[in-house]
Every structure is written in structure tokens, then in C-alpha cells.
Amino acid sequence: MSLAVDFLHALAQALSTIGLYSDEHPARVSALEHLLEMLEALLAENRTPTFTFFKEEVVYLEAPLRELKGWGLSKRLSECGIERMEFTAGISADTLGAFIVDLHLYLIDKKNLEEGSIDTFTGIRFGSVSLFDDSSGGETDLDLYEQAGKAADLFAEARKKGQVSSAYSRSVLDSIWAAMHADEEFSIPLVPVEAGNELAPIRSMNTAMLAVAFGRYMKLKGSEIRMLAEAALLHDIGKIIIPDEILNDTGRLDPEGWKIIRKHPIAGAKILMRSGERFEMAAVAAYEHHLDLDGSGYPTLTYPRQPHRVSQVVRLCDVYDAMRTTRSYEREQPMGRIMEVLRGGAGQKFSGELVEHFISMLRDWDSKFTRGDTGGIELI
């Protein structure tokens, strides 16, 4: 069993003693001493041990701890807003004890961690996963093409197992969030597709980054932005069922090829529904991201209806990024043409309200597109 697993078991044991014994009881003292011993061993192995908690999985650094899949404490922590814990050297016994007491209070609803916040002790931080990278500031050495490799791994894992790993998904979302909050000023570092790079992973990352930006522009809550970003990241996961010779076709697809392509929304929704409750919204967006406002488009609906608002945002981000991406059969479109398509589809393909907000974001945040995405072109 790894030191990380040993430490978490010691953490669970220490938490259980808090509610059972008084401060000086030998069982409580012993549990805290053992926890400190495990923590010191962990710090000797890694300078900054970091744990991320999902309902069903625990991730240590960037690798899921298979031994703790379905661990009850992970679910309880994530449900009360404690998604990440990070430790650094210099943690005293008193600090560790105070941390355990605080953690226990959060778990029994005697203390509330505000949404999107972090609690800190000397050498310990815990709270919302999205705030860790945002709070650090400074420069970053993130290689976005390397991060796109994580998205490729996410798709490959889904192809292999027929479902999406929440650990992989959250890891990619963390990379996206870190890239967008690496400097003091929020930025939108859309990744240009270059020769030799896989198109799908980069496009999925760009669509998710646009969704994050739009969510922030619309002043959504942190949890809503994360949900929107994950739906955008996974909206095309159904394409893993499409043969490579069709996905990589350098020309316009024939009717048979389009018939196969049009299966990917249903396939994506099925994959995501198999992957657990947390992907329910992503499944809806995967199913609906090629539907028009009146429910036309594909897949064909028995009873046409308006797609979910999240699906509408994902589609808008996806169409925008597709038009600004050079593909084998079509070059990047000029900004004027992209605006023409978006405004021309307002009220029929896209929500008119969302289109105007999206174009306003492009105009108001032009300087935040660090790859010169809008190029300073007048968008009005």
C-alpha cells in the first residue's frame, strides 16, 4: 500500500477519534501522532503532496488511487466543498490537530466552507479545486500542447473502457483552469492547431476554455462554470466510435460518411450516462450540441424541443472554435465571416441573447485572447 493511501487511512482514523474522545484521551493523541508520522513520511517522498477528492475517486498528484475507489470519506469531503488538500513542510503537531478539528466540523455541518473558497493553516490548504491555481498567481511553464495530451488520454481511456474517467476529466479541467489563471490577469490562451498535433483533443480544450471564459463573462458561479466547462470538454466524446479514416478524411464527406458522423451525439450521451451521475449535464450537451433552437438538426427528435441552455452555450463555443481552426478540408475563417455566421444564425440556430453576449465577450475581452484570437478586429 502506498504512503499516500496510508496517510489517508490515518486521516480517516484521526477524524473518527475527534467525535469519540476528549482532547487528552490516549486514543485521540495516538491517532494524531500517527497521522503526523504518516504526513512527515509523505513529505519526505514529495515536497507538496496534493489530494483531489471526487465522489467516487481520490487522485494523488495526478494519479487516481485505485485502492480508494468508492471511498466514503472522499464523497463526504467533495459534497461539503472540500475537493482538494495540499500539504507543505513545517506543519506542527498543533497545526495538524487544529486542521483535523476544523475538518471534522465541516463534515458534521457545524462549519460551512463557502463555495469557491479555500481554508488555510500553516502548511495546509484545502477547499475548492478551482481556486488553487487561481490563487497562486505568477508565471507558468504550462505547455498547452502537453496539456492537450491529457485530453487525448481522456478520449483514449473512454475508447478503451467505454466510459469517461472522472479523474482524467478533472485533471484536464484543472490544466485548463491553471492555463487561464496562470498570470495575474485572467487570459484565454486558445491553442492553434499545428501540423502533427491531434485535432480533437486541442479542439475539445479550446471549446472548454471558451466555455470557462463565457461563464466568467456572464458572472456564473464557480460550480456552474466547472459544469459548463466539463460539458464543453466532453461534448464530442462520442466521436471515439467513428473510424479514423472518416474522422481524418481530407475532403468533404460523402452521404455515407455523414450518416456515420451523425451518430456521435447519441454515442457520446450513452458513454457519459454510463460514466456516473456527475456527467449527466455533459451527457445532455453531448446529445444536443447539434440541435437548433427549434429542436431540428441531429439527432432527430421524436418530439422536437429547445435544447438545454448549457447545450446552446457549448454549441456556440464549438462553432466559433471550429471556424477559427484550419482543418484538412477548410481553412480558418476570417473574423468578419465568423461574426456573420453567428449573427445570421441568431434566433434560429443559436439563442439571439447568447450570441450577443458571446460577441460582446469577444469585443470586451479581446486583449485576454493571448493567441491573438480576435486580432483586435472590430466586432460591432
Secondary structure as GFF3:
##gff-version 3
##sequence-region A 1 380
A	DSSP	alpha_helix	3	18	.	.	.	ID=ss1
A	DSSP	alpha_helix	26	45	.	.	.	ID=ss2
A	DSSP	beta_strand	50	53	.	.	.	ID=ss3
A	DSSP	beta_strand	58	60	.	.	.	ID=ss4
A	DSSP	beta_strand	63	64	.	.	.	ID=ss5
A	DSSP	three_ten_helix	66	68	.	.	.	ID=ss6
A	DSSP	alpha_helix	72	79	.	.	.	ID=ss7
A	DSSP	beta_strand	84	87	.	.	.	ID=ss8
A	DSSP	alpha_helix	93	107	.	.	.	ID=ss9
A	DSSP	beta_strand	118	121	.	.	.	ID=ss10
A	DSSP	beta_strand	124	127	.	.	.	ID=ss11
A	DSSP	alpha_helix	129	136	.	.	.	ID=ss12
A	DSSP	alpha_helix	144	161	.	.	.	ID=ss13
A	DSSP	alpha_helix	166	180	.	.	.	ID=ss14
A	DSSP	alpha_helix	199	217	.	.	.	ID=ss15
A	DSSP	alpha_helix	222	234	.	.	.	ID=ss16
A	DSSP	three_ten_helix	237	241	.	.	.	ID=ss17
A	DSSP	alpha_helix	244	247	.	.	.	ID=ss18
A	DSSP	alpha_helix	255	261	.	.	.	ID=ss19
A	DSSP	alpha_helix	264	274	.	.	.	ID=ss20
A	DSSP	three_ten_helix	277	279	.	.	.	ID=ss21
A	DSSP	alpha_helix	280	288	.	.	.	ID=ss22
A	DSSP	alpha_helix	309	323	.	.	.	ID=ss23
A	DSSP	alpha_helix	335	345	.	.	.	ID=ss24
A	DSSP	alpha_helix	352	364	.	.	.	ID=ss25
A	DSSP	three_ten_helix	366	368	.	.	.	ID=ss26
###
